[in-house]
Amino acid sequence: MPKTSDMRESKFLKKDDVGRGTLATITGCVQKNVAKEGADPENKWCLTFSELDKPLVLNSTNIQLCEMICGSDDTDRWVGKRIVLYVDPNVSYGGKLI
């Protein structure tokens, strides 16, 4: 039987896509419309990877981590860098673990 998370299609990476950790090579940082179909456009910055079909939508924390890992705030310098994408079960937002 499928998991319910497998029933929700997404154009963007979600936690089930990275499993226990996925090594990925950054190919770019682009803006993508993340709005649901029929909603007004909502553009967000996303990282693309050579090994993955889906981009990662960046939030403030991920941007800061990439700056530290890649040693630059210039996203052009991130291209070619390899990072591990993983789920941190201890992340909270609004007082709830997410």
Buried (B, 14 or more C-beta within 10 A) or exposed (E): EEEEEEEEEEEEBBEEBBEEEBEBBBBBBEEBEBEEEEEEEEEBBBBBBEEBEBBBBBEEEBBEEBBEBBEEEEBEEBBEBEBEBEBEEEEEEEEEEE
